[in-house]
Amino acid sequence: MEQVLGRVLELETKSKEIVKKATDRRDSLEAEIESRLGEMRNKYNAEAEKRIEIIRTEEKKRLEDELDAVRTTHKRQMKLLSDAADREFDNWTALIFKNVVEAEQR
């Protein structure tokens, strides 16, 4: 009887050890999973930030190029207007003078 009782106590002790090891392993795995998830999250966030910065830089460059093109077109158009004004200045002056003089004579 004492042998059976001793064996039962021994099995109970071993089963408690097995349960403790399993619990410790589960807790360890949960902590490891959380750690890995945190690392992965940080890695993906860093990669996403890098991609966003690349896109932001490319978009800024594209917009600057587009703005430069608009400025170039504007400058060219202003030059054409200025050249036209220079060419027609004498004609416009004479026409205005003529219209004013004719208006006064009426």
Secondary structure by P-SEA (a helix, b strand, c coil): caaaaaaaaaaaaaaaaaaaaaaaaaaaaaaaaaaaaaaaaaaaaaaaaaaaaaaaaaaaaaaaaaaaaaaaaaaaaaaaaaaaaaaaaaaaaaaaaaaaaaaaac
